[in-house]
Amino acid sequence: MENIITISFFVVGLFVFFKFLEYKFFDKSREMKPLKFFIRDSVIVFVSCLVGAFAYFQIHGEVADMLNVITDSNAIHPLATQVFTDAPGF
């Protein structure tokens, strides 16, 4: 769960940074919006990212699995792939 929150905070940080750049440098024709709209948009982005990441990881696994797709590597989890191949001891 803390991985999902970390990803959400990272996404919100990027959103805030790019939104600030937009207001400061690219959008000179409009006046600066009040801070409450800026905070509202940030909260909406945080909740959306949190819900989306939570849904994704409930369906497809952990963050490590997502990073394996990005790096194109196949990681075998030894604890998840244990097989009993000996005669039972009972």
C-alpha positions as CSV (number, residue, x, y, z in Angstrom):
1,M,0.0,0.0,0.0
2,E,2.8,2.4,0.7
3,N,4.1,1.9,-2.8
4,I,0.8,3.1,-4.2
5,I,0.8,6.2,-2.0
6,T,4.4,6.9,-3.0
7,I,3.5,6.7,-6.7
8,S,0.5,8.9,-6.1
9,F,2.6,11.6,-4.3
10,F,5.2,11.4,-7.1
11,V,2.5,12.0,-9.7
12,V,0.9,14.9,-7.7
13,G,4.4,16.4,-7.4
14,L,4.9,16.3,-11.1
15,F,1.4,17.7,-11.7
16,V,2.0,20.6,-9.3
17,F,5.4,21.3,-10.9
18,F,4.0,21.4,-14.4
19,K,0.9,23.3,-13.4
20,F,3.2,26.0,-11.8
21,L,5.3,26.2,-15.0
22,E,2.1,26.6,-17.0
23,Y,0.8,29.4,-14.9
24,K,4.2,31.2,-14.6
25,F,5.6,31.0,-18.1
26,F,3.2,29.7,-20.7
27,D,-0.2,31.2,-19.8
28,K,0.6,34.9,-19.6
29,S,-2.8,36.0,-21.0
30,R,-4.8,34.8,-18.0
31,E,-4.5,35.9,-14.5
32,M,-3.3,33.6,-11.8
33,K,-6.1,31.4,-10.4
34,P,-6.8,31.4,-6.7
35,L,-4.9,28.9,-4.6
36,K,-8.0,26.9,-3.7
37,F,-8.5,25.8,-7.3
38,F,-4.8,24.7,-7.5
39,I,-5.2,22.7,-4.3
40,R,-8.5,21.2,-5.5
41,D,-7.0,20.1,-8.8
42,S,-4.0,18.5,-6.9
43,V,-6.4,16.6,-4.6
44,I,-8.4,15.3,-7.6
45,V,-5.2,14.1,-9.3
46,F,-4.0,12.4,-6.0
47,V,-7.3,10.6,-5.5
48,S,-7.5,9.6,-9.1
49,C,-4.0,8.3,-9.2
50,L,-4.5,6.4,-5.9
51,V,-7.7,4.7,-7.0
52,G,-6.2,3.9,-10.4
53,A,-3.0,2.4,-9.0
54,F,-4.9,0.5,-6.4
55,A,-7.2,-1.0,-9.0
56,Y,-4.3,-1.8,-11.3
57,F,-2.2,-3.5,-8.6
58,Q,-5.2,-5.5,-7.3
59,I,-5.6,-6.9,-10.8
60,H,-2.1,-7.3,-12.0
61,G,0.3,-7.6,-9.0
62,E,2.9,-5.6,-7.3
63,V,5.1,-2.7,-8.3
64,A,8.0,-5.1,-9.0
65,D,5.9,-6.8,-11.7
66,M,5.2,-3.5,-13.3
67,L,8.9,-2.7,-13.3
68,N,9.6,-6.0,-14.9
69,V,7.4,-5.0,-17.8
70,I,9.2,-1.7,-18.2
71,T,12.7,-3.3,-18.0
72,D,11.6,-6.4,-20.1
73,S,13.0,-8.8,-17.6
74,N,11.5,-12.0,-16.2
75,A,11.7,-12.3,-12.5
76,I,11.0,-15.6,-10.8
77,H,9.7,-15.3,-7.3
78,P,11.1,-18.4,-5.5
79,L,8.6,-18.3,-2.7
80,A,5.7,-18.3,-5.1
81,T,7.1,-21.2,-7.3
82,Q,8.0,-23.9,-4.7
83,V,7.2,-27.4,-5.8
84,F,7.2,-30.5,-3.7
85,T,9.1,-33.3,-5.6
86,D,9.9,-35.8,-2.8
87,A,8.0,-38.6,-1.3
88,P,5.6,-37.5,1.5
89,G,6.9,-37.9,5.0
90,F,3.7,-39.2,6.5
